[in-house]
Amino acid sequence: MARHFIRLCQRPERCICCDAQLPAMRLHQLLFALLFLFVVPAPGEGGLINAVQRYFCRVRGGRCAALTCLPRETQIGHCSLKGRKCCRRKK
């Protein structure tokens, strides 16, 4: 790969500079890939999605129930991808 840059550069002093930038670019790509892997949730773990669903449940005046809604409540949505329900008192 270094020969490729040497042929493109017309002055030898610039070719050394070109070769020095290659590891820095690879390092940036590696760091971006690692950051991307930390942001993406594992399968079945929708952390960001669950947080948004819980927030919208609260905004709609509901609460997140673990299994089912109480007898005087009605289901108005979901709080998580694993089956928690958003419940609100019947009007």
PDB file of N, CA, C and O in Angstrom:
ATOM      1  N   MET A   1       0.820  -1.185   0.000  1.00  0.00           N
ATOM      2  CA  MET A   1       0.000   0.000   0.000  1.00  0.00           C
ATOM      3  C   MET A   1       0.873   1.263   0.000  1.00  0.00           C
ATOM      4  O   MET A   1       0.498   2.290  -0.564  1.00  0.00           O
ATOM      5  N   ALA A   2       2.037   1.166   0.639  1.00  0.00           N
ATOM      6  CA  ALA A   2       2.925   2.327   0.686  1.00  0.00           C
ATOM      7  C   ALA A   2       3.446   2.666  -0.709  1.00  0.00           C
ATOM      8  O   ALA A   2       3.629   3.839  -1.031  1.00  0.00           O
ATOM      9  N   ARG A   3       3.688   1.640  -1.544  1.00  0.00           N
ATOM     10  CA  ARG A   3       4.168   1.908  -2.902  1.00  0.00           C
ATOM     11  C   ARG A   3       3.138   2.693  -3.702  1.00  0.00           C
ATOM     12  O   ARG A   3       3.496   3.525  -4.536  1.00  0.00           O
ATOM     13  N   HIS A   4       1.881   2.434  -3.451  1.00  0.00           N
ATOM     14  CA  HIS A   4       0.808   3.137  -4.149  1.00  0.00           C
ATOM     15  C   HIS A   4       0.898   4.650  -3.889  1.00  0.00           C
ATOM     16  O   HIS A   4       0.735   5.459  -4.802  1.00  0.00           O
ATOM     17  N   PHE A   5       1.159   5.011  -2.626  1.00  0.00           N
ATOM     18  CA  PHE A   5       1.269   6.429  -2.286  1.00  0.00           C
ATOM     19  C   PHE A   5       2.552   7.046  -2.834  1.00  0.00           C
ATOM     20  O   PHE A   5       2.572   8.222  -3.198  1.00  0.00           O
ATOM     21  N   ILE A   6       3.608   6.265  -2.893  1.00  0.00           N
ATOM     22  CA  ILE A   6       4.868   6.797  -3.408  1.00  0.00           C
ATOM     23  C   ILE A   6       4.721   7.133  -4.894  1.00  0.00           C
ATOM     24  O   ILE A   6       5.247   8.150  -5.347  1.00  0.00           O
ATOM     25  N   ARG A   7       4.021   6.303  -5.651  1.00  0.00           N
ATOM     26  CA  ARG A   7       3.817   6.594  -7.061  1.00  0.00           C
ATOM     27  C   ARG A   7       2.933   7.817  -7.265  1.00  0.00           C
ATOM     28  O   ARG A   7       3.125   8.561  -8.227  1.00  0.00           O
ATOM     29  N   LEU A   8       1.956   8.040  -6.366  1.00  0.00           N
ATOM     30  CA  LEU A   8       1.063   9.189  -6.522  1.00  0.00           C
ATOM     31  C   LEU A   8       1.752  10.499  -6.149  1.00  0.00           C
ATOM     32  O   LEU A   8       1.470  11.539  -6.743  1.00  0.00           O
ATOM     33  N   CYS A   9       2.635  10.454  -5.186  1.00  0.00           N
ATOM     34  CA  CYS A   9       3.303  11.670  -4.737  1.00  0.00           C
ATOM     35  C   CYS A   9       4.431  12.031  -5.702  1.00  0.00           C
ATOM     36  O   CYS A   9       5.170  11.165  -6.170  1.00  0.00           O
ATOM     37  N   GLN A  10       4.543  13.298  -5.980  1.00  0.00           N
ATOM     38  CA  GLN A  10       5.596  13.748  -6.887  1.00  0.00           C
ATOM     39  C   GLN A  10       6.850  14.141  -6.135  1.00  0.00           C
ATOM     40  O   GLN A  10       7.958  14.037  -6.661  1.00  0.00           O
ATOM     41  N   ARG A  11       6.674  14.593  -4.904  1.00  0.00           N
ATOM     42  CA  ARG A  11       7.827  14.965  -4.098  1.00  0.00           C
ATOM     43  C   ARG A  11       8.001  13.947  -2.973  1.00  0.00           C
ATOM     44  O   ARG A  11       7.024  13.616  -2.301  1.00  0.00           O
ATOM     45  N   PRO A  12       9.205  13.446  -2.750  1.00  0.00           N
ATOM     46  CA  PRO A  12       9.416  12.407  -1.728  1.00  0.00           C
ATOM     47  C   PRO A  12       9.049  12.870  -0.319  1.00  0.00           C
ATOM     48  O   PRO A  12       8.581  12.064   0.485  1.00  0.00           O
ATOM     49  N   GLU A  13       9.251  14.145  -0.006  1.00  0.00           N
ATOM     50  CA  GLU A  13       8.935  14.603   1.350  1.00  0.00           C
ATOM     51  C   GLU A  13       7.434  14.533   1.645  1.00  0.00           C
ATOM     52  O   GLU A  13       7.035  14.361   2.797  1.00  0.00           O
ATOM     53  N   ARG A  14       6.601  14.666   0.607  1.00  0.00           N
ATOM     54  CA  ARG A  14       5.153  14.564   0.803  1.00  0.00           C
ATOM     55  C   ARG A  14       4.727  13.113   0.952  1.00  0.00           C
ATOM     56  O   ARG A  14       3.738  12.829   1.628  1.00  0.00           O
ATOM     57  N   CYS A  15       5.453  12.189   0.333  1.00  0.00           N
ATOM     58  CA  CYS A  15       5.103  10.772   0.425  1.00  0.00           C
ATOM     59  C   CYS A  15       5.243  10.263   1.854  1.00  0.00           C
ATOM     60  O   CYS A  15       4.437   9.448   2.302  1.00  0.00           O
ATOM     61  N   ILE A  16       6.246  10.731   2.563  1.00  0.00           N
ATOM     62  CA  ILE A  16       6.428  10.331   3.951  1.00  0.00           C
ATOM     63  C   ILE A  16       5.237  10.808   4.772  1.00  0.00           C
ATOM     64  O   ILE A  16       4.761  10.096   5.656  1.00  0.00           O
ATOM     65  N   CYS A  17       4.761  11.999   4.484  1.00  0.00           N
ATOM     66  CA  CYS A  17       3.596  12.543   5.180  1.00  0.00           C
ATOM     67  C   CYS A  17       2.367  11.699   4.887  1.00  0.00           C
ATOM     68  O   CYS A  17       1.575  11.429   5.790  1.00  0.00           O
ATOM     69  N   CYS A  18       2.194  11.276   3.636  1.00  0.00           N
ATOM     70  CA  CYS A  18       1.036  10.455   3.262  1.00  0.00           C
ATOM     71  C   CYS A  18       1.048   9.136   4.013  1.00  0.00           C
ATOM     72  O   CYS A  18       0.012   8.692   4.510  1.00  0.00           O
ATOM     73  N   ASP A  19       2.214   8.506   4.100  1.00  0.00           N
ATOM     74  CA  ASP A  19       2.309   7.224   4.785  1.00  0.00           C
ATOM     75  C   ASP A  19       2.045   7.379   6.282  1.00  0.00           C
ATOM     76  O   ASP A  19       1.529   6.454   6.909  1.00  0.00           O
ATOM     77  N   ALA A  20       2.383   8.510   6.857  1.00  0.00           N
ATOM     78  CA  ALA A  20       2.179   8.717   8.287  1.00  0.00           C
ATOM     79  C   ALA A  20       0.696   8.884   8.619  1.00  0.00           C
ATOM     80  O   ALA A  20       0.293   8.634   9.755  1.00  0.00           O
ATOM     81  N   GLN A  21      -0.114   9.297   7.661  1.00  0.00           N
ATOM     82  CA  GLN A  21      -1.534   9.503   7.932  1.00  0.00           C
ATOM     83  C   GLN A  21      -2.340   8.212   7.882  1.00  0.00           C
ATOM     84  O   GLN A  21      -3.448   8.170   8.416  1.00  0.00           O
ATOM     85  N   LEU A  22      -1.823   7.166   7.263  1.00  0.00           N
ATOM     86  CA  LEU A  22      -2.568   5.921   7.143  1.00  0.00           C
ATOM     87  C   LEU A  22      -2.940   5.303   8.492  1.00  0.00           C
ATOM     88  O   LEU A  22      -4.111   4.978   8.687  1.00  0.00           O
ATOM     89  N   PRO A  23      -2.009   5.123   9.432  1.00  0.00           N
ATOM     90  CA  PRO A  23      -2.403   4.528  10.711  1.00  0.00           C
ATOM     91  C   PRO A  23      -3.424   5.370  11.474  1.00  0.00           C
ATOM     92  O   PRO A  23      -4.274   4.819  12.173  1.00  0.00           O
ATOM     93  N   ALA A  24      -3.354   6.694  11.351  1.00  0.00           N
ATOM     94  CA  ALA A  24      -4.319   7.548  12.043  1.00  0.00           C
ATOM     95  C   ALA A  24      -5.723   7.341  11.487  1.00  0.00           C
ATOM     96  O   ALA A  24      -6.688   7.305  12.250  1.00  0.00           O
ATOM     97  N   MET A  25      -5.849   7.206  10.176  1.00  0.00           N
ATOM     98  CA  MET A  25      -7.155   6.972   9.574  1.00  0.00           C
ATOM     99  C   MET A  25      -7.705   5.616   9.992  1.00  0.00           C
ATOM    100  O   MET A  25      -8.900   5.491  10.259  1.00  0.00           O
ATOM    101  N   ARG A  26      -6.852   4.602  10.053  1.00  0.00           N
ATOM    102  CA  ARG A  26      -7.304   3.282  10.479  1.00  0.00           C
ATOM    103  C   ARG A  26      -7.731   3.311  11.941  1.00  0.00           C
ATOM    104  O   ARG A  26      -8.688   2.639  12.325  1.00  0.00           O
ATOM    105  N   LEU A  27      -7.026   4.086  12.750  1.00  0.00           N
ATOM    106  CA  LEU A  27      -7.382   4.209  14.157  1.00  0.00           C
ATOM    107  C   LEU A  27      -8.746   4.867  14.297  1.00  0.00           C
ATOM    108  O   LEU A  27      -9.556   4.435  15.118  1.00  0.00           O
ATOM    109  N   HIS A  28      -9.016   5.906  13.511  1.00  0.00           N
ATOM    110  CA  HIS A  28     -10.327   6.558  13.558  1.00  0.00           C
ATOM    111  C   HIS A  28     -11.436   5.594  13.154  1.00  0.00           C
ATOM    112  O   HIS A  28     -12.499   5.585  13.773  1.00  0.00           O
ATOM    113  N   GLN A  29     -11.207   4.794  12.137  1.00  0.00           N
ATOM    114  CA  GLN A  29     -12.214   3.827  11.701  1.00  0.00           C
ATOM    115  C   GLN A  29     -12.457   2.782  12.788  1.00  0.00           C
ATOM    116  O   GLN A  29     -13.602   2.394  13.023  1.00  0.00           O
ATOM    117  N   LEU A  30     -11.411   2.328  13.443  1.00  0.00           N
ATOM    118  CA  LEU A  30     -11.557   1.350  14.511  1.00  0.00           C
ATOM    119  C   LEU A  30     -12.334   1.938  15.687  1.00  0.00           C
ATOM    120  O   LEU A  30     -13.222   1.284  16.233  1.00  0.00           O
ATOM    121  N   LEU A  31     -12.007   3.157  16.073  1.00  0.00           N
ATOM    122  CA  LEU A  31     -12.716   3.792  17.187  1.00  0.00           C
ATOM    123  C   LEU A  31     -14.182   4.021  16.856  1.00  0.00           C
ATOM    124  O   LEU A  31     -15.041   3.856  17.722  1.00  0.00           O
ATOM    125  N   PHE A  32     -14.487   4.399  15.611  1.00  0.00           N
ATOM    126  CA  PHE A  32     -15.877   4.583  15.209  1.00  0.00           C
ATOM    127  C   PHE A  32     -16.634   3.258  15.266  1.00  0.00           C
ATOM    128  O   PHE A  32     -17.780   3.221  15.713  1.00  0.00           O
ATOM    129  N   ALA A  33     -16.012   2.183  14.822  1.00  0.00           N
ATOM    130  CA  ALA A  33     -16.659   0.874  14.857  1.00  0.00           C
ATOM    131  C   ALA A  33     -16.924   0.430  16.295  1.00  0.00           C
ATOM    132  O   ALA A  33     -17.993  -0.108  16.587  1.00  0.00           O
ATOM    133  N   LEU A  34     -15.972   0.646  17.189  1.00  0.00           N
ATOM    134  CA  LEU A  34     -16.169   0.275  18.597  1.00  0.00           C
ATOM    135  C   LEU A  34     -17.260   1.112  19.241  1.00  0.00           C
ATOM    136  O   LEU A  34     -18.067   0.590  20.010  1.00  0.00           O
ATOM    137  N   LEU A  35     -17.297   2.397  18.940  1.00  0.00           N
ATOM    138  CA  LEU A  35     -18.356   3.260  19.479  1.00  0.00           C
ATOM    139  C   LEU A  35     -19.719   2.801  18.980  1.00  0.00           C
ATOM    140  O   LEU A  35     -20.684   2.768  19.743  1.00  0.00           O
ATOM    141  N   PHE A  36     -19.799   2.449  17.709  1.00  0.00           N
ATOM    142  CA  PHE A  36     -21.049   1.970  17.136  1.00  0.00           C
ATOM    143  C   PHE A  36     -21.521   0.694  17.829  1.00  0.00           C
ATOM    144  O   PHE A  36     -22.717   0.535  18.073  1.00  0.00           O
ATOM    145  N   LEU A  37     -20.593  -0.225  18.153  1.00  0.00           N
ATOM    146  CA  LEU A  37     -20.960  -1.459  18.825  1.00  0.00           C
ATOM    147  C   LEU A  37     -21.458  -1.218  20.241  1.00  0.00           C
ATOM    148  O   LEU A  37     -22.318  -1.957  20.721  1.00  0.00           O
ATOM    149  N   PHE A  38     -20.940  -0.205  20.918  1.00  0.00           N
ATOM    150  CA  PHE A  38     -21.407   0.102  22.271  1.00  0.00           C
ATOM    151  C   PHE A  38     -22.776   0.767  22.264  1.00  0.00           C
ATOM    152  O   PHE A  38     -23.531   0.622  23.226  1.00  0.00           O
ATOM    153  N   VAL A  39     -23.111   1.489  21.209  1.00  0.00           N
ATOM    154  CA  VAL A  39     -24.395   2.186  21.140  1.00  0.00           C
ATOM    155  C   VAL A  39     -25.526   1.234  20.760  1.00  0.00           C
ATOM    156  O   VAL A  39     -26.643   1.377  21.259  1.00  0.00           O
ATOM    157  N   VAL A  40     -25.257   0.271  19.890  1.00  0.00           N
ATOM    158  CA  VAL A  40     -26.281  -0.658  19.423  1.00  0.00           C
ATOM    159  C   VAL A  40     -26.602  -1.646  20.543  1.00  0.00           C
ATOM    160  O   VAL A  40     -25.688  -2.264  21.089  1.00  0.00           O
ATOM    161  N   PRO A  41     -27.885  -1.812  20.902  1.00  0.00           N
ATOM    162  CA  PRO A  41     -28.221  -2.755  21.969  1.00  0.00           C
ATOM    163  C   PRO A  41     -28.100  -4.200  21.499  1.00  0.00           C
ATOM    164  O   PRO A  41     -28.192  -4.488  20.305  1.00  0.00           O
ATOM    165  N   ALA A  42     -27.895  -5.095  22.448  1.00  0.00           N
ATOM    166  CA  ALA A  42     -27.842  -6.522  22.140  1.00  0.00           C
ATOM    167  C   ALA A  42     -29.234  -7.002  21.761  1.00  0.00           C
ATOM    168  O   ALA A  42     -30.216  -6.378  22.161  1.00  0.00           O
ATOM    169  N   PRO A  43     -29.354  -8.082  21.007  1.00  0.00           N
ATOM    170  CA  PRO A  43     -30.674  -8.589  20.643  1.00  0.00           C
ATOM    171  C   PRO A  43     -31.513  -8.902  21.879  1.00  0.00           C
ATOM    172  O   PRO A  43     -31.055  -9.595  22.788  1.00  0.00           O
ATOM    173  N   GLY A  44     -32.721  -8.397  21.907  1.00  0.00           N
ATOM    174  CA  GLY A  44     -33.608  -8.602  23.047  1.00  0.00           C
ATOM    175  C   GLY A  44     -33.482  -7.540  24.117  1.00  0.00           C
ATOM    176  O   GLY A  44     -34.307  -7.482  25.029  1.00  0.00           O
ATOM    177  N   GLU A  45     -32.481  -6.711  24.027  1.00  0.00           N
ATOM    178  CA  GLU A  45     -32.262  -5.652  25.012  1.00  0.00           C
ATOM    179  C   GLU A  45     -32.474  -4.301  24.340  1.00  0.00           C
ATOM    180  O   GLU A  45     -31.511  -3.673  23.901  1.00  0.00           O
ATOM    181  N   GLY A  46     -33.693  -3.858  24.256  1.00  0.00           N
ATOM    182  CA  GLY A  46     -33.982  -2.584  23.598  1.00  0.00           C
ATOM    183  C   GLY A  46     -33.976  -1.449  24.608  1.00  0.00           C
ATOM    184  O   GLY A  46     -35.025  -0.867  24.885  1.00  0.00           O
ATOM    185  N   GLY A  47     -32.827  -1.127  25.156  1.00  0.00           N
ATOM    186  CA  GLY A  47     -32.734  -0.129  26.223  1.00  0.00           C
ATOM    187  C   GLY A  47     -33.316   1.216  25.850  1.00  0.00           C
ATOM    188  O   GLY A  47     -34.125   1.767  26.596  1.00  0.00           O
ATOM    189  N   LEU A  48     -32.924   1.748  24.722  1.00  0.00           N
ATOM    190  CA  LEU A  48     -33.399   3.062  24.304  1.00  0.00           C
ATOM    191  C   LEU A  48     -34.872   3.010  23.922  1.00  0.00           C
ATOM    192  O   LEU A  48     -35.635   3.916  24.256  1.00  0.00           O
ATOM    193  N   ILE A  49     -35.272   1.953  23.225  1.00  0.00           N
ATOM    194  CA  ILE A  49     -36.671   1.815  22.819  1.00  0.00           C
ATOM    195  C   ILE A  49     -37.568   1.668  24.041  1.00  0.00           C
ATOM    196  O   ILE A  49     -38.635   2.279  24.101  1.00  0.00           O
ATOM    197  N   ASN A  50     -37.149   0.870  25.010  1.00  0.00           N
ATOM    198  CA  ASN A  50     -37.941   0.681  26.225  1.00  0.00           C
ATOM    199  C   ASN A  50     -38.084   1.986  26.998  1.00  0.00           C
ATOM    200  O   ASN A  50     -39.155   2.283  27.526  1.00  0.00           O
ATOM    201  N   ALA A  51     -37.016   2.760  27.064  1.00  0.00           N
ATOM    202  CA  ALA A  51     -37.076   4.031  27.791  1.00  0.00           C
ATOM    203  C   ALA A  51     -38.061   4.992  27.131  1.00  0.00           C
ATOM    204  O   ALA A  51     -38.809   5.689  27.818  1.00  0.00           O
ATOM    205  N   VAL A  52     -38.063   5.029  25.808  1.00  0.00           N
ATOM    206  CA  VAL A  52     -38.991   5.906  25.087  1.00  0.00           C
ATOM    207  C   VAL A  52     -40.428   5.442  25.306  1.00  0.00           C
ATOM    208  O   VAL A  52     -41.317   6.266  25.523  1.00  0.00           O
ATOM    209  N   GLN A  53     -40.665   4.135  25.253  1.00  0.00           N
ATOM    210  CA  GLN A  53     -42.017   3.613  25.465  1.00  0.00           C
ATOM    211  C   GLN A  53     -42.504   3.905  26.881  1.00  0.00           C
ATOM    212  O   GLN A  53     -43.670   4.256  27.063  1.00  0.00           O
ATOM    213  N   ARG A  54     -41.645   3.771  27.883  1.00  0.00           N
ATOM    214  CA  ARG A  54     -42.033   4.093  29.265  1.00  0.00           C
ATOM    215  C   ARG A  54     -42.365   5.568  29.386  1.00  0.00           C
ATOM    216  O   ARG A  54     -43.333   5.933  30.055  1.00  0.00           O
ATOM    217  N   TYR A  55     -41.574   6.422  28.747  1.00  0.00           N
ATOM    218  CA  TYR A  55     -41.817   7.857  28.800  1.00  0.00           C
ATOM    219  C   TYR A  55     -43.183   8.192  28.204  1.00  0.00           C
ATOM    220  O   TYR A  55     -43.945   8.952  28.801  1.00  0.00           O
ATOM    221  N   PHE A  56     -43.502   7.634  27.031  1.00  0.00           N
ATOM    222  CA  PHE A  56     -44.788   7.930  26.405  1.00  0.00           C
ATOM    223  C   PHE A  56     -45.954   7.351  27.202  1.00  0.00           C
ATOM    224  O   PHE A  56     -47.053   7.904  27.174  1.00  0.00           O
ATOM    225  N   CYS A  57     -45.730   6.252  27.905  1.00  0.00           N
ATOM    226  CA  CYS A  57     -46.771   5.711  28.778  1.00  0.00           C
ATOM    227  C   CYS A  57     -47.078   6.702  29.890  1.00  0.00           C
ATOM    228  O   CYS A  57     -48.243   6.955  30.196  1.00  0.00           O
ATOM    229  N   ARG A  58     -46.046   7.258  30.490  1.00  0.00           N
ATOM    230  CA  ARG A  58     -46.258   8.247  31.566  1.00  0.00           C
ATOM    231  C   ARG A  58     -46.924   9.512  31.036  1.00  0.00           C
ATOM    232  O   ARG A  58     -47.782  10.092  31.702  1.00  0.00           O
ATOM    233  N   VAL A  59     -46.531   9.937  29.843  1.00  0.00           N
ATOM    234  CA  VAL A  59     -47.122  11.139  29.248  1.00  0.00           C
ATOM    235  C   VAL A  59     -48.620  10.935  29.017  1.00  0.00           C
ATOM    236  O   VAL A  59     -49.406  11.867  29.188  1.00  0.00           O
ATOM    237  N   ARG A  60     -49.012   9.733  28.634  1.00  0.00           N
ATOM    238  CA  ARG A  60     -50.418   9.447  28.383  1.00  0.00           C
ATOM    239  C   ARG A  60     -51.207   9.202  29.664  1.00  0.00           C
ATOM    240  O   ARG A  60     -52.395   8.885  29.602  1.00  0.00           O
ATOM    241  N   GLY A  61     -50.574   9.342  30.811  1.00  0.00           N
ATOM    242  CA  GLY A  61     -51.259   9.186  32.095  1.00  0.00           C
ATOM    243  C   GLY A  61     -51.351   7.750  32.555  1.00  0.00           C
ATOM    244  O   GLY A  61     -52.248   7.407  33.326  1.00  0.00           O
ATOM    245  N   GLY A  62     -50.451   6.907  32.104  1.00  0.00           N
ATOM    246  CA  GLY A  62     -50.485   5.500  32.476  1.00  0.00           C
ATOM    247  C   GLY A  62     -49.345   5.121  33.385  1.00  0.00           C
ATOM    248  O   GLY A  62     -48.520   5.945  33.782  1.00  0.00           O
ATOM    249  N   ARG A  63     -49.330   3.831  33.703  1.00  0.00           N
ATOM    250  CA  ARG A  63     -48.243   3.268  34.506  1.00  0.00           C
ATOM    251  C   ARG A  63     -47.830   1.959  33.866  1.00  0.00           C
ATOM    252  O   ARG A  63     -48.614   1.338  33.149  1.00  0.00           O
ATOM    253  N   CYS A  64     -46.616   1.541  34.120  1.00  0.00           N
ATOM    254  CA  CYS A  64     -46.112   0.296  33.547  1.00  0.00           C
ATOM    255  C   CYS A  64     -46.379  -0.850  34.516  1.00  0.00           C
ATOM    256  O   CYS A  64     -45.900  -0.840  35.650  1.00  0.00           O
ATOM    257  N   ALA A  65     -47.144  -1.833  34.065  1.00  0.00           N
ATOM    258  CA  ALA A  65     -47.461  -3.003  34.883  1.00  0.00           C
ATOM    259  C   ALA A  65     -46.566  -4.161  34.467  1.00  0.00           C
ATOM    260  O   ALA A  65     -46.262  -4.331  33.286  1.00  0.00           O
ATOM    261  N   ALA A  66     -46.146  -4.957  35.447  1.00  0.00           N
ATOM    262  CA  ALA A  66     -45.227  -6.053  35.160  1.00  0.00           C
ATOM    263  C   ALA A  66     -45.895  -7.156  34.349  1.00  0.00           C
ATOM    264  O   ALA A  66     -45.336  -7.602  33.348  1.00  0.00           O
ATOM    265  N   LEU A  67     -47.076  -7.602  34.757  1.00  0.00           N
ATOM    266  CA  LEU A  67     -47.728  -8.710  34.056  1.00  0.00           C
ATOM    267  C   LEU A  67     -49.020  -8.259  33.376  1.00  0.00           C
ATOM    268  O   LEU A  67     -49.123  -8.257  32.149  1.00  0.00           O
ATOM    269  N   THR A  68     -49.998  -7.880  34.190  1.00  0.00           N
ATOM    270  CA  THR A  68     -51.297  -7.467  33.639  1.00  0.00           C
ATOM    271  C   THR A  68     -51.768  -6.211  34.333  1.00  0.00           C
ATOM    272  O   THR A  68     -51.247  -5.818  35.377  1.00  0.00           O
ATOM    273  N   CYS A  69     -52.762  -5.590  33.732  1.00  0.00           N
ATOM    274  CA  CYS A  69     -53.368  -4.405  34.338  1.00  0.00           C
ATOM    275  C   CYS A  69     -54.302  -4.836  35.461  1.00  0.00           C
ATOM    276  O   CYS A  69     -54.803  -5.961  35.464  1.00  0.00           O
ATOM    277  N   LEU A  70     -54.531  -3.946  36.405  1.00  0.00           N
ATOM    278  CA  LEU A  70     -55.467  -4.218  37.490  1.00  0.00           C
ATOM    279  C   LEU A  70     -56.888  -4.226  36.935  1.00  0.00           C
ATOM    280  O   LEU A  70     -57.116  -3.744  35.826  1.00  0.00           O
ATOM    281  N   PRO A  71     -57.861  -4.774  37.699  1.00  0.00           N
ATOM    282  CA  PRO A  71     -59.233  -4.869  37.187  1.00  0.00           C
ATOM    283  C   PRO A  71     -59.860  -3.526  36.796  1.00  0.00           C
ATOM    284  O   PRO A  71     -60.676  -3.483  35.876  1.00  0.00           O
ATOM    285  N   ARG A  72     -59.505  -2.454  37.459  1.00  0.00           N
ATOM    286  CA  ARG A  72     -60.095  -1.151  37.147  1.00  0.00           C
ATOM    287  C   ARG A  72     -59.265  -0.351  36.142  1.00  0.00           C
ATOM    288  O   ARG A  72     -59.457   0.855  35.984  1.00  0.00           O
ATOM    289  N   GLU A  73     -58.352  -1.027  35.473  1.00  0.00           N
ATOM    290  CA  GLU A  73     -57.486  -0.359  34.497  1.00  0.00           C
ATOM    291  C   GLU A  73     -57.688  -0.968  33.116  1.00  0.00           C
ATOM    292  O   GLU A  73     -58.159  -2.096  32.975  1.00  0.00           O
ATOM    293  N   THR A  74     -57.328  -0.208  32.126  1.00  0.00           N
ATOM    294  CA  THR A  74     -57.366  -0.685  30.750  1.00  0.00           C
ATOM    295  C   THR A  74     -55.980  -0.525  30.138  1.00  0.00           C
ATOM    296  O   THR A  74     -55.251   0.409  30.469  1.00  0.00           O
ATOM    297  N   GLN A  75     -55.627  -1.432  29.253  1.00  0.00           N
ATOM    298  CA  GLN A  75     -54.315  -1.386  28.613  1.00  0.00           C
ATOM    299  C   GLN A  75     -54.338  -0.360  27.490  1.00  0.00           C
ATOM    300  O   GLN A  75     -55.217  -0.390  26.629  1.00  0.00           O
ATOM    301  N   ILE A  76     -53.357   0.558  27.502  1.00  0.00           N
ATOM    302  CA  ILE A  76     -53.293   1.589  26.458  1.00  0.00           C
ATOM    303  C   ILE A  76     -52.028   1.480  25.612  1.00  0.00           C
ATOM    304  O   ILE A  76     -51.809   2.289  24.711  1.00  0.00           O
ATOM    305  N   GLY A  77     -51.206   0.495  25.898  1.00  0.00           N
ATOM    306  CA  GLY A  77     -49.980   0.332  25.117  1.00  0.00           C
ATOM    307  C   GLY A  77     -49.018  -0.617  25.803  1.00  0.00           C
ATOM    308  O   GLY A  77     -49.404  -1.392  26.678  1.00  0.00           O
ATOM    309  N   HIS A  78     -47.752  -0.545  25.392  1.00  0.00           N
ATOM    310  CA  HIS A  78     -46.694  -1.389  25.953  1.00  0.00           C
ATOM    311  C   HIS A  78     -45.577  -0.509  26.493  1.00  0.00           C
ATOM    312  O   HIS A  78     -45.321   0.583  25.987  1.00  0.00           O
ATOM    313  N   CYS A  79     -44.914  -1.015  27.542  1.00  0.00           N
ATOM    314  CA  CYS A  79     -43.788  -0.286  28.137  1.00  0.00           C
ATOM    315  C   CYS A  79     -42.439  -0.871  27.758  1.00  0.00           C
ATOM    316  O   CYS A  79     -41.411  -0.221  27.950  1.00  0.00           O
ATOM    317  N   SER A  80     -42.422  -2.071  27.229  1.00  0.00           N
ATOM    318  CA  SER A  80     -41.156  -2.685  26.858  1.00  0.00           C
ATOM    319  C   SER A  80     -41.398  -3.709  25.775  1.00  0.00           C
ATOM    320  O   SER A  80     -42.538  -4.046  25.453  1.00  0.00           O
ATOM    321  N   LEU A  81     -40.308  -4.198  25.220  1.00  0.00           N
ATOM    322  CA  LEU A  81     -40.389  -5.225  24.188  1.00  0.00           C
ATOM    323  C   LEU A  81     -40.627  -6.610  24.793  1.00  0.00           C
ATOM    324  O   LEU A  81     -40.951  -7.554  24.072  1.00  0.00           O
ATOM    325  N   LYS A  82     -40.469  -6.735  26.103  1.00  0.00           N
ATOM    326  CA  LYS A  82     -40.608  -8.037  26.757  1.00  0.00           C
ATOM    327  C   LYS A  82     -42.012  -8.281  27.298  1.00  0.00           C
ATOM    328  O   LYS A  82     -42.238  -9.314  27.929  1.00  0.00           O
ATOM    329  N   GLY A  83     -42.943  -7.394  27.084  1.00  0.00           N
ATOM    330  CA  GLY A  83     -44.339  -7.684  27.458  1.00  0.00           C
ATOM    331  C   GLY A  83     -44.917  -6.838  28.582  1.00  0.00           C
ATOM    332  O   GLY A  83     -46.069  -7.056  28.957  1.00  0.00           O
ATOM    333  N   ARG A  84     -44.188  -5.896  29.132  1.00  0.00           N
ATOM    334  CA  ARG A  84     -44.782  -5.023  30.150  1.00  0.00           C
ATOM    335  C   ARG A  84     -45.842  -4.161  29.501  1.00  0.00           C
ATOM    336  O   ARG A  84     -45.669  -3.685  28.379  1.00  0.00           O
ATOM    337  N   LYS A  85     -46.936  -3.963  30.206  1.00  0.00           N
ATOM    338  CA  LYS A  85     -48.070  -3.259  29.641  1.00  0.00           C
ATOM    339  C   LYS A  85     -48.222  -1.872  30.254  1.00  0.00           C
ATOM    340  O   LYS A  85     -47.902  -1.655  31.423  1.00  0.00           O
ATOM    341  N   CYS A  86     -48.712  -0.946  29.452  1.00  0.00           N
ATOM    342  CA  CYS A  86     -49.012   0.397  29.921  1.00  0.00           C
ATOM    343  C   CYS A  86     -50.498   0.436  30.260  1.00  0.00           C
ATOM    344  O   CYS A  86     -51.343   0.213  29.393  1.00  0.00           O
ATOM    345  N   CYS A  87     -50.812   0.718  31.511  1.00  0.00           N
ATOM    346  CA  CYS A  87     -52.198   0.663  31.983  1.00  0.00           C
ATOM    347  C   CYS A  87     -52.633   2.032  32.500  1.00  0.00           C
ATOM    348  O   CYS A  87     -51.832   2.795  33.039  1.00  0.00           O
ATOM    349  N   ARG A  88     -53.940   2.326  32.319  1.00  0.00           N
ATOM    350  CA  ARG A  88     -54.523   3.578  32.815  1.00  0.00           C
ATOM    351  C   ARG A  88     -55.883   3.245  33.392  1.00  0.00           C
ATOM    352  O   ARG A  88     -56.552   2.321  32.930  1.00  0.00           O
ATOM    353  N   ARG A  89     -56.299   4.008  34.417  1.00  0.00           N
ATOM    354  CA  ARG A  89     -57.613   3.787  35.028  1.00  0.00           C
ATOM    355  C   ARG A  89     -58.723   4.022  34.017  1.00  0.00           C
ATOM    356  O   ARG A  89     -58.650   4.933  33.192  1.00  0.00           O
ATOM    357  N   LYS A  90     -59.753   3.184  34.094  1.00  0.00           N
ATOM    358  CA  LYS A  90     -60.889   3.340  33.189  1.00  0.00           C
ATOM    359  C   LYS A  90     -61.615   4.620  33.527  1.00  0.00           C
ATOM    360  O   LYS A  90     -61.745   4.982  34.696  1.00  0.00           O
ATOM    361  N   LYS A  91     -62.089   5.302  32.506  1.00  0.00           N
ATOM    362  CA  LYS A  91     -62.802   6.562  32.713  1.00  0.00           C
ATOM    363  C   LYS A  91     -64.292   6.329  32.766  1.00  0.00           C
ATOM    364  O   LYS A  91     -65.060   7.277  32.935  1.00  0.00           O
TER     365      LYS A  91
END
